[in-house]
Amino acid sequence: MPTGHAIRSNRRDSFMLLSPDHLRVVLPDEAAILPLAAVLALSLPRCAFVALMGDLGAGKTTLVKAVAAAAGIDPSEVVSPTFGLIHIHQRPPHATNDPGQRLVHADLYRLNGVTDLDEIGWEDAISPSGWVFVEWAQRIASHLPAERLDIVFDIDSETGRTLSFTSYSCDYRVLMQRLREHRSKHSIAQ
């Protein structure tokens, strides 16, 4: 059962959560990230901001690469943008009424502070529609959008990870429900 309670947001047809919706998923190994990424790719709203937090080597880039692959974006093009800071990927349209999917992948590990955001073209990168995945999002905590999905990566073992999802928007209701179903279906510990 979701824990979030909603109120209407400033955005038209959108609701903000009064209390965030939380979910933990334990991944026993790296292979378990692929079906989880498929759930994300199928269930994320068309425009989504995903804040990724966790230690070096926790699997943040691995998750983005897997989500990109599940969305039809060439995963070999998705690399850690540590030195470029922001990479933009686009899945071409599949049909006339399909605009494709834009995926922005940012890595703020080397960012000196929020004052550097203008220099790296932050507003231009995140303002058009699409998915925005930001590694090391905690470095700009005061500038994160209120309506977002946080994923915190905890390293349990050499290959095991616990991902803690926190939704700050009703836009992620379907995603959180599908993640719960995925967790139950695959008997993943909570």
N, CA and C of each residue as an Amber inpcrd file, in Angstrom:
protein
   570
   0.8470000  -1.1750000   0.0000000   0.0000000   0.0000000   0.0000000
   0.8920000   1.2370000   0.0000000   0.7040000   2.1730000  -0.9330000
   1.5110000   3.3780000  -0.9730000   1.3380000   4.1940000   0.3020000
   2.3880000   4.9020000   0.6740000   2.3320000   5.7010000   1.8910000
   2.0750000   7.1720000   1.6160000   2.1760000   7.6170000   0.3780000
   2.0480000   9.0340000   0.0640000   0.6080000   9.5130000   0.0500000
   0.3880000  10.7430000   0.4660000  -0.9120000  11.4030000   0.4120000
  -0.7600000  12.6250000  -0.4760000  -1.7700000  12.9170000  -1.3020000
  -1.6110000  13.9220000  -2.3490000  -2.3900000  15.2020000  -2.0930000
  -1.8600000  16.2980000  -2.6420000  -2.5650000  17.5700000  -2.7670000
  -2.2900000  18.0840000  -4.1710000  -3.1430000  18.9630000  -4.6780000
  -2.9450000  19.5030000  -6.0120000  -1.7020000  20.3920000  -6.0290000
  -0.9200000  20.2600000  -7.0860000   0.3140000  21.0120000  -7.2830000
   0.0230000  22.2770000  -8.0750000   1.0350000  23.1220000  -8.2500000
   0.9210000  24.2950000  -9.1090000   0.7940000  23.8890000 -10.5680000
   1.3560000  22.7530000 -10.9330000   1.2840000  22.2740000 -12.3120000
  -0.1110000  21.7660000 -12.6020000  -0.6050000  22.0440000 -13.7950000
  -1.9210000  21.5840000 -14.2060000  -1.9650000  20.0560000 -14.2310000
  -3.0480000  19.4840000 -13.7580000  -3.2490000  18.0310000 -13.7570000
  -2.1470000  17.2870000 -13.0210000  -1.5850000  17.8750000 -11.9950000
  -0.5250000  17.2210000 -11.2420000  -0.8180000  17.3570000  -9.7550000
  -0.3210000  16.4180000  -9.0070000  -0.4820000  16.4430000  -7.5630000
   0.8720000  16.2540000  -6.9100000   1.0850000  16.9420000  -5.8020000
   2.2920000  16.7370000  -5.0060000   1.9090000  15.8380000  -3.8350000
   2.8730000  15.1160000  -3.3360000   2.6130000  14.2550000  -2.1930000
   2.8420000  15.0250000  -0.9030000   1.8980000  14.9200000   0.0300000
   2.0900000  15.5130000   1.3490000   3.1600000  14.7450000   2.1000000
   3.1470000  13.4420000   1.9340000   4.1990000  12.6130000   2.5120000
   4.7070000  11.7000000   1.4030000   6.0090000  11.5670000   1.2900000
   6.5800000  10.7730000   0.2020000   6.2080000   9.2970000   0.2960000
   6.2360000   8.6490000  -0.8460000   5.9920000   7.2130000  -0.9500000
   7.3550000   6.5330000  -0.9970000   7.5870000   5.5650000  -0.1040000
   8.8870000   4.8890000  -0.0070000   8.7710000   3.4200000  -0.3970000
   9.8680000   2.8960000  -0.9390000   9.9300000   1.4890000  -1.3120000
  11.3920000   1.0730000  -1.3640000  11.6940000  -0.1000000  -0.8000000
  13.0640000  -0.6510000  -0.8700000  13.0460000  -1.9220000  -1.6960000
  14.0460000  -2.0570000  -2.5410000  14.1950000  -3.2610000  -3.3570000
  15.6180000  -3.7680000  -3.1780000  15.7550000  -5.0340000  -2.8040000
  17.0690000  -5.6540000  -2.6360000  17.3960000  -6.4160000  -3.9110000
  18.5570000  -6.1200000  -4.4860000  19.0320000  -6.7960000  -5.6900000
  20.1960000  -7.6950000  -5.3030000  20.0650000  -9.0030000  -5.4750000
  21.1220000  -9.9170000  -5.0490000  22.3790000  -9.8390000  -5.9150000
  22.2020000  -9.4060000  -7.1730000  23.3480000  -9.3300000  -8.0830000
  23.0430000  -8.3350000  -9.2010000  24.0490000  -8.0770000 -10.0420000
  23.8910000  -7.0860000 -11.1050000  22.8340000  -7.4970000 -12.1240000
  22.6630000  -8.7920000 -12.3530000  21.6620000  -9.2650000 -13.3190000
  20.2450000  -8.8520000 -12.9110000  20.0020000  -8.6900000 -11.6250000
  18.6670000  -8.3300000 -11.1380000  18.2810000  -6.9060000 -11.5100000
  19.2520000  -6.1120000 -11.9370000  18.9500000  -4.7270000 -12.2960000
  18.2200000  -4.6390000 -13.6360000  18.4090000  -5.6350000 -14.5170000
  17.7980000  -5.5760000 -15.8490000  16.2700000  -5.6020000 -15.8130000
  15.6340000  -6.5560000 -15.1230000  14.1650000  -6.5150000 -15.0730000
  13.6450000  -5.2950000 -14.3100000  14.3890000  -4.8370000 -13.3140000
  13.9990000  -3.6330000 -12.5900000  14.0430000  -2.4240000 -13.5250000
  15.0840000  -2.3290000 -14.3450000  15.2080000  -1.2310000 -15.3090000
  14.0780000  -1.2680000 -16.3260000  13.6500000  -2.4640000 -16.7040000
  12.5280000  -2.5850000 -17.6430000  11.2490000  -2.0140000 -17.0300000
  11.0310000  -2.2650000 -15.7420000   9.8700000  -1.6970000 -15.0510000
   9.9670000  -0.1730000 -15.0620000  11.1440000   0.3570000 -14.7850000
  11.3240000   1.8090000 -14.8100000  11.0320000   2.3700000 -16.1970000
  11.6000000   1.7670000 -17.2310000  11.4310000   2.2720000 -18.5960000
   9.9660000   2.2450000 -19.0300000   9.2310000   1.2430000 -18.5970000
   7.8180000   1.1380000 -18.9740000   6.9050000   2.0220000 -18.1300000
   7.3450000   2.3920000 -16.9310000   6.4420000   3.0320000 -15.9810000
   6.7760000   4.4740000 -15.6370000   7.9650000   4.9360000 -15.9740000
   8.2820000   6.3370000 -15.6960000   7.3560000   7.2340000 -16.5090000
   6.9140000   8.3390000 -15.9410000   6.1530000   9.2880000 -16.7500000
   7.0290000   9.8040000 -17.9000000   6.4170000  10.2960000 -18.9400000
   7.1520000  10.7900000 -20.1140000   8.2000000  11.8360000 -19.7270000
   7.8720000  12.6720000 -18.7520000   8.8230000  13.6420000 -18.2010000
   9.0700000  13.2410000 -16.7530000  10.3190000  12.9650000 -16.4210000
  10.6300000  12.4970000 -15.0710000  12.0010000  13.0000000 -14.6550000
  12.1300000  13.3290000 -13.3940000  13.4170000  13.7140000 -12.8200000
  13.7570000  12.6560000 -11.7820000  14.8840000  11.9660000 -12.0010000
  15.2970000  10.8770000 -11.1170000  16.6450000  11.2340000 -10.5020000
  16.6560000  11.4350000  -9.1930000  17.8760000  11.7720000  -8.4570000
  18.5080000  10.4780000  -7.9570000  19.7480000  10.2230000  -8.3830000
  20.4670000   8.9990000  -8.0190000  21.5510000   9.3250000  -7.0040000
  21.5410000   8.6120000  -5.8790000  22.5100000   8.8670000  -4.8230000
  23.1070000   7.5570000  -4.3420000  24.3960000   7.5730000  -4.0710000
  25.0780000   6.3790000  -3.5890000  26.5700000   6.5260000  -3.7920000
  27.3240000   5.6530000  -3.1500000  28.7810000   5.7010000  -3.2300000
  29.2800000   5.3820000  -4.6330000  30.5580000   5.6670000  -4.8590000
  31.2070000   5.2670000  -6.1050000  31.0710000   3.7590000  -6.2710000
  30.7460000   3.3210000  -7.4700000  30.6320000   1.8940000  -7.7410000
  29.3500000   1.2470000  -7.2460000  28.3820000   2.0530000  -6.8250000
  27.1400000   1.4940000  -6.2780000  26.1830000   0.9990000  -7.3610000
  26.3670000   1.4560000  -8.6020000  25.5130000   0.9780000  -9.6910000
  24.6360000   2.0310000 -10.3340000  24.8980000   3.2970000 -10.0630000
  24.0670000   4.3680000 -10.6150000  24.1140000   4.3860000 -12.1470000
  25.3160000   4.3870000 -12.7110000  25.4500000   4.3850000 -14.1740000
  24.9250000   3.0850000 -14.7600000  25.1340000   1.9760000 -14.0790000
  24.6280000   0.6800000 -14.5460000  23.1110000   0.7240000 -14.6850000
  22.4320000   1.3400000 -13.7180000  20.9790000   1.4520000 -13.7910000
  20.5590000   2.3220000 -14.9730000  21.2050000   3.4680000 -15.1520000
  20.8400000   4.3570000 -16.2640000  21.0470000   3.6500000 -17.5980000
  22.1510000   2.9460000 -17.7210000  22.4420000   2.1900000 -18.9500000
  21.3530000   1.1400000 -19.2020000  20.9210000   0.4440000 -18.1620000
  19.8870000  -0.5890000 -18.2980000  18.5260000   0.0230000 -18.6380000
  18.1960000   1.1670000 -18.0420000  16.9400000   1.8500000 -18.3720000
  16.9760000   2.3090000 -19.8270000  18.1080000   2.8640000 -20.2480000
  18.2490000   3.3060000 -21.6400000  18.0290000   2.1370000 -22.5920000
  18.6630000   1.0100000 -22.3150000  18.5160000  -0.1710000 -23.1730000
  17.0590000  -0.6200000 -23.2270000  16.3960000  -0.6380000 -22.0730000
  14.9920000  -1.0560000 -22.0260000  14.0890000  -0.0860000 -22.7830000
  14.5240000   1.1730000 -22.9050000  13.7390000   2.1870000 -23.6140000
  14.0750000   2.2620000 -25.1000000  15.0240000   1.4370000 -25.5460000
  15.3810000   1.4390000 -26.9580000  16.5100000   2.3750000 -27.3290000
  17.2460000   2.8510000 -26.3400000  18.4150000   3.7010000 -26.5680000
  19.6420000   2.8040000 -26.5100000  20.5680000   2.9890000 -27.4310000
  21.7720000   2.1540000 -27.5000000  22.5470000   2.2600000 -26.1840000
  22.6240000   1.1710000 -25.3990000  23.3010000   1.2410000 -24.1010000
  24.8030000   1.4950000 -24.2180000  25.4010000   1.1840000 -25.3620000
  26.8410000   1.4370000 -25.5160000  27.1370000   2.9330000 -25.5590000
  26.1160000   3.7340000 -25.8460000  26.2800000   5.1920000 -25.8630000
  26.1900000   5.7940000 -24.4600000  25.6690000   5.0270000 -23.5230000
  25.4610000   5.5310000 -22.1620000  26.6730000   5.1680000 -21.3190000
  27.4740000   6.1730000 -21.0310000  28.6620000   6.0000000 -20.1970000
  28.6000000   7.0230000 -19.0800000  29.3900000   6.8160000 -18.0580000
  29.3930000   7.7650000 -16.9520000  29.8480000   9.1280000 -17.4580000
  29.0180000  10.1410000 -17.2900000  29.3770000  11.4690000 -17.7790000
  30.2260000  12.2680000 -16.7910000  31.0910000  11.5890000 -16.0410000
  31.8760000  12.2490000 -15.0030000  32.6540000  13.4480000 -15.5350000
  33.2460000  13.3150000 -16.7100000  34.0510000  14.4290000 -17.2090000
  33.2410000  15.3750000 -18.0850000  32.2300000  14.8720000 -18.7910000
  31.3740000  15.7260000 -19.6000000  30.2290000  16.3030000 -18.7870000
  29.9870000  15.7770000 -17.6260000  28.9340000  16.1350000 -16.6810000
  27.5200000  15.8490000 -17.1780000  27.1970000  16.1940000 -18.4310000
  25.8440000  15.9600000 -18.9390000  25.9270000  15.3200000 -20.3200000
  25.2230000  14.2070000 -20.4990000  25.0840000  13.5650000 -21.8080000
  23.5950000  13.4830000 -22.1300000  23.2540000  13.7400000 -23.3780000
  21.8560000  13.6780000 -23.8050000  21.7200000  12.5870000 -24.8630000
  20.7600000  11.6980000 -24.6530000  20.4990000  10.5810000 -25.5640000
  19.0640000  10.6940000 -26.0580000  18.8180000  10.1760000 -27.2380000
  17.4720000  10.2420000 -27.8150000  17.1310000   8.9270000 -28.4950000
  15.9920000   8.3570000 -28.1010000  15.4730000   7.2030000 -28.8390000
  14.6370000   7.7520000 -29.9730000  14.9070000   7.2990000 -31.1960000
  14.1080000   7.7880000 -32.3180000  12.6510000   7.3390000 -32.2040000
  11.7480000   8.0590000 -32.8520000  10.3330000   7.6750000 -32.8270000
  10.1170000   6.3000000 -33.4490000   9.1560000   5.5550000 -32.9010000
   8.7930000   4.2470000 -33.4510000   7.6220000   4.3600000 -34.4230000
   6.8460000   5.4240000 -34.3000000   5.6570000   5.5990000 -35.1370000
   5.3970000   7.0890000 -35.3230000   4.4470000   7.4140000 -36.1550000
   4.1340000   8.8060000 -36.4570000   3.7750000   9.6040000 -35.2120000
   2.9990000   9.0230000 -34.3150000   2.5680000   9.7430000 -33.1140000
   3.5170000   9.5560000 -31.9310000   4.6740000   8.9800000 -32.1610000
   5.6630000   8.7410000 -31.1050000   6.8200000   9.7250000 -31.2690000
   6.9920000  10.6490000 -30.3140000   8.0810000  11.6210000 -30.4430000
   9.4550000  11.0670000 -30.0710000   9.5240000   9.8040000 -29.6800000
  10.7960000   9.2610000 -29.1990000  10.9370000   9.5390000 -27.7170000
  12.0590000   9.1640000 -27.1520000  12.2840000   9.4110000 -25.7270000
  13.6390000  10.0580000 -25.5380000  13.6510000  11.1820000 -24.8570000
  14.8820000  11.9020000 -24.5390000  15.3340000  11.4730000 -23.1540000
  16.6230000  11.1880000 -23.0170000  17.1890000  10.8030000 -21.7300000
  18.4170000  11.6700000 -21.4810000  18.3600000  12.4480000 -20.4170000
  19.4930000  13.2650000 -19.9850000  20.1580000  12.5170000 -18.8390000
  21.4700000  12.3380000 -18.9410000  22.2310000  11.6280000 -17.9090000
  23.3100000  12.5840000 -17.4100000  23.1760000  13.0160000 -16.1680000
  24.1310000  13.9580000 -15.5810000  24.8590000  13.3010000 -14.4170000
  26.1270000  13.6170000 -14.2830000  26.9450000  13.1280000 -13.1760000
  27.5820000  14.3530000 -12.5390000  27.1630000  14.6700000 -11.3310000
  27.6060000  15.9030000 -10.6790000  28.7420000  15.6770000  -9.6890000
  29.4080000  14.5340000  -9.7730000  30.4870000  14.2080000  -8.8440000
  31.5690000  15.2790000  -8.8430000  31.9280000  15.7840000 -10.0050000
  33.0040000  16.7690000 -10.1150000  32.5180000  18.2160000 -10.0510000
  31.2470000  18.4070000  -9.8050000  30.7010000  19.7560000  -9.6980000
  31.2360000  20.4070000  -8.4240000  31.7120000  21.6280000  -8.5350000
  32.2460000  22.3290000  -7.3640000  31.1480000  22.8640000  -6.4560000
  30.0000000  23.1220000  -7.0080000  28.8900000  23.6370000  -6.2220000
  27.7550000  24.0550000  -7.1280000  26.6540000  24.4870000  -6.5250000
  25.4820000  24.8560000  -7.3160000  25.7580000  26.0380000  -8.2340000
  26.7570000  26.8460000  -7.8990000  27.0870000  27.9850000  -8.7670000
  27.6200000  27.5290000 -10.1210000  28.1030000  26.2950000 -10.2100000
  28.6000000  25.7560000 -11.4880000  27.4790000  25.2940000 -12.4130000
  26.2550000  25.2180000 -11.9240000  25.1610000  24.7020000 -12.7420000
  24.9580000  25.5120000 -14.0170000  25.0400000  26.8310000 -13.9230000
  24.8730000  27.6660000 -15.1180000  25.9510000  27.3770000 -16.1470000
  27.1750000  27.1730000 -15.6910000  28.3040000  26.9360000 -16.5970000
  28.1730000  25.6330000 -17.3760000  27.5150000  24.6420000 -16.8120000
  27.4120000  23.3480000 -17.5030000  26.1380000  23.2330000 -18.3410000
  25.3370000  24.2930000 -18.4000000  24.1190000  24.2600000 -19.1970000
  22.9910000  23.4720000 -18.5640000  22.9260000  23.5070000 -17.2440000
  21.9540000  22.7310000 -16.4810000  20.5120000  23.0040000 -16.9070000
  20.1040000  24.2600000 -16.9100000  18.7130000  24.6020000 -17.2320000
  18.3370000  24.1630000 -18.6380000  19.2340000  24.3450000 -19.5980000
  18.9540000  23.9270000 -20.9750000  18.8060000  22.4150000 -21.0680000
  19.6060000  21.6900000 -20.3140000  19.5790000  20.2250000 -20.3790000
  18.3120000  19.6490000 -19.7600000  17.8520000  20.2280000 -18.6540000
  16.7220000  19.6230000 -17.9440000  15.3710000  20.2160000 -18.3190000
  15.3400000  21.3550000 -19.0230000  14.0530000  21.9940000 -19.2770000
  13.2020000  21.3260000 -20.3510000  13.7480000  20.8030000 -21.4530000
  12.8570000  20.1260000 -22.4130000  12.3060000  18.8330000 -21.8130000
  11.2830000  18.3260000 -22.4450000  10.6610000  17.1100000 -21.9200000
  11.5860000  15.9090000 -22.0580000  11.3650000  14.9380000 -21.2040000
  12.1460000  13.7120000 -21.2360000  12.4800000  13.2470000 -19.8370000
  13.3250000  12.2400000 -19.7840000  13.7940000  11.7100000 -18.5060000
  15.1210000  12.3590000 -18.1650000  15.2770000  12.7490000 -16.9170000
  16.5340000  13.3080000 -16.4280000  16.9990000  12.4310000 -15.2710000
  18.1510000  11.7780000 -15.4490000  18.7710000  10.9670000 -14.3990000
  20.0160000  11.7080000 -13.9330000  20.0890000  12.0160000 -12.6360000
  21.1980000  12.8040000 -12.1060000  21.9280000  12.0160000 -11.0280000
  23.1730000  11.6370000 -11.3320000  24.0250000  10.9810000 -10.3410000
  24.6140000  12.0490000  -9.4230000  24.7990000  11.6940000  -8.1660000
  25.3260000  12.5980000  -7.1480000  24.4050000  13.8130000  -6.9770000
  23.1090000  13.5750000  -7.0580000  22.1160000  14.6450000  -6.9560000
  22.1730000  15.3670000  -5.6100000  22.6750000  14.6920000  -4.5890000
  22.7520000  15.3220000  -3.2690000  23.6610000  16.5520000  -3.2770000
  24.5330000  16.6870000  -4.2860000  25.4250000  17.8440000  -4.3650000
  24.6550000  19.1230000  -4.6960000  23.4360000  18.9760000  -5.2210000
  22.6180000  20.1520000  -5.5430000  21.2500000  20.0330000  -4.8630000
  21.2330000  19.4880000  -3.6770000  19.9730000  19.2040000  -2.9710000
  19.0220000  20.3980000  -2.9570000  19.5420000  21.5900000  -2.7640000
  18.6800000  22.7710000  -2.6890000  18.1000000  23.1630000  -4.0460000
  18.6240000  22.6000000  -5.1240000  18.1490000  22.9410000  -6.4670000
  17.3970000  21.7940000  -7.1510000  17.1220000  20.7360000  -6.4060000
  16.3720000  19.6200000  -6.9870000  14.8980000  20.0030000  -7.0920000
  14.2230000  19.5480000  -8.1410000  12.7920000  19.8420000  -8.2380000
  12.0250000  19.1560000  -7.1110000  10.9730000  19.7980000  -6.6550000
  10.1650000  19.2290000  -5.5730000   9.5050000  17.9270000  -6.0100000
   9.1000000  17.8550000  -7.2610000   8.4220000  16.6710000  -7.7840000
   9.4400000  15.8140000  -8.5220000   9.8780000  14.7390000  -7.8490000
  10.9500000  13.9030000  -8.4010000  10.8770000  12.5120000  -7.7840000
  11.7500000  11.6490000  -8.3070000  11.9370000  10.3130000  -7.7560000
  13.3820000  10.2110000  -7.2980000  13.5980000   9.8760000  -6.0400000
  14.9500000   9.6440000  -5.5220000  15.2030000   8.1440000  -5.4820000
  16.4140000   7.7520000  -5.8910000  16.8440000   6.3620000  -5.7350000
  18.1910000   6.3930000  -5.0290000  18.2350000   5.8160000  -3.8280000
  19.4690000   5.7440000  -3.0510000  19.9940000   4.3170000  -3.1490000
  21.2690000   4.1960000  -3.5350000  21.9250000   2.9010000  -3.7070000
  22.7690000   2.6060000  -2.4750000  22.5280000   1.4670000  -1.8470000
  23.3630000   0.9990000  -0.7410000  24.0550000  -0.2780000  -1.1870000
  25.3600000  -0.3590000  -0.9340000  26.1410000  -1.5390000  -1.2940000
  26.0290000  -2.5430000  -0.1610000  25.4260000  -3.7090000  -0.4530000
  25.2430000  -4.7580000   0.5510000  26.3900000  -5.7580000   0.5430000
  26.9140000  -6.0250000  -0.6390000  28.0050000  -6.9830000  -0.8130000
  28.7070000  -6.6250000  -2.1170000  29.6420000  -7.4560000  -2.5300000
  30.3600000  -7.1770000  -3.7760000  29.4010000  -7.0110000  -4.9550000
  28.3380000  -7.7930000  -4.9910000  27.3880000  -7.7100000  -6.1060000
  25.9860000  -7.2910000  -5.6840000  25.6550000  -7.3750000  -4.4060000
  24.3100000  -7.0640000  -3.9310000  24.1170000  -5.5890000  -3.6240000
  22.9190000  -5.0960000  -3.9230000  22.5780000  -3.7010000  -3.6680000
  21.1670000  -3.6160000  -3.1070000  20.9320000  -2.5910000  -2.2970000
  19.5800000  -2.2320000  -1.8960000  19.2970000  -0.8690000  -2.4880000
  18.1940000  -0.7690000  -3.2270000  17.7760000   0.4960000  -3.8090000
  16.5640000   0.9870000  -3.0360000  16.6570000   2.1990000  -2.5240000
  15.5490000   2.8100000  -1.7930000  14.9320000   3.8800000  -2.6820000
  13.6760000   3.6810000  -3.0460000  12.9440000   4.6040000  -3.9110000
  12.0860000   5.5080000  -3.0380000  12.1110000   6.8110000  -3.3180000
  11.2290000   7.7550000  -2.6490000  10.6030000   8.6350000  -3.7170000
   9.2840000   8.6020000  -3.7910000   8.5490000   9.4000000  -4.7650000
   8.0150000  10.6530000  -4.0840000   8.2820000  11.7970000  -4.7130000
   7.7810000  13.0720000  -4.2050000   6.7110000  13.6500000  -5.1250000
   6.0570000  12.7960000  -5.9000000   5.0250000  13.2650000  -6.8190000
   4.0630000  12.1350000  -7.1310000   2.8050000  12.4770000  -7.2840000
   1.8120000  11.4830000  -7.6940000   2.0530000  11.0200000  -9.1210000
   2.8870000  11.7430000  -9.8700000   3.2180000  11.3240000 -11.2340000
   3.8870000   9.9500000 -11.2380000   4.4290000   9.5400000 -10.1040000
   5.1450000   8.2640000 -10.0170000   4.3120000   7.1570000  -9.3680000
   3.0050000   7.3880000  -9.1820000   2.1370000   6.3810000  -8.5530000
   2.1920000   5.0410000  -9.2680000   2.0320000   5.0770000 -10.5970000
   2.0250000   3.8350000 -11.3810000   3.3700000   3.1350000 -11.2450000
   4.4470000   3.8970000 -11.3360000   5.7850000   3.3190000 -11.2030000
   5.9460000   2.6320000  -9.8520000   5.5920000   3.3030000  -8.7800000
   5.7690000   2.7310000  -7.4440000   4.9290000   1.4600000  -7.2880000
   3.7170000   1.4530000  -7.8320000   2.8800000   0.2520000  -7.7620000
   3.5140000  -0.8890000  -8.5490000   4.0230000  -0.5970000  -9.7340000
   4.6500000  -1.6450000 -10.5490000   5.9390000  -2.1520000  -9.9130000
   6.6630000  -1.2720000  -9.2340000   7.8580000  -1.7220000  -8.5170000
   7.4720000  -2.6680000  -7.3810000   6.3840000  -2.3570000  -6.6830000
   5.9060000  -3.2460000  -5.6200000   5.5160000  -4.6090000  -6.1980000
   4.8150000  -4.5860000  -7.3270000   4.4210000  -5.8460000  -7.9770000
   5.6560000  -6.6280000  -8.4200000   6.6300000  -5.9290000  -8.9730000
   7.8730000  -6.5700000  -9.4150000   8.5850000  -7.2130000  -8.2280000
   8.6580000  -6.4720000  -7.1330000   9.3210000  -6.9830000  -5.9320000
   8.6100000  -8.2330000  -5.4270000   7.2820000  -8.2170000  -5.3950000
   6.5140000  -9.3830000  -4.9330000   6.6590000 -10.5630000  -5.8800000
   6.5740000 -10.2890000  -7.1700000   6.6460000 -11.3470000  -8.1860000
   7.9910000 -12.0580000  -8.1670000   9.0370000 -11.2950000  -7.9310000
  10.3800000 -11.8660000  -7.9560000  10.8770000 -12.2360000  -6.5620000
   9.9930000 -12.1570000  -5.5720000  10.3240000 -12.5090000  -4.1860000
  11.5910000 -11.8150000  -3.7140000  11.7130000 -10.5500000  -4.0990000
  12.8720000  -9.7720000  -3.6720000  12.5960000  -9.2720000  -2.2660000
  13.5570000  -9.4420000  -1.3920000  13.3920000  -9.0230000   0.0040000
  13.1320000  -7.5290000   0.0810000  12.4480000  -7.1290000   1.1420000
  12.1210000  -5.7120000   1.3240000  13.0510000  -5.0660000   2.3190000
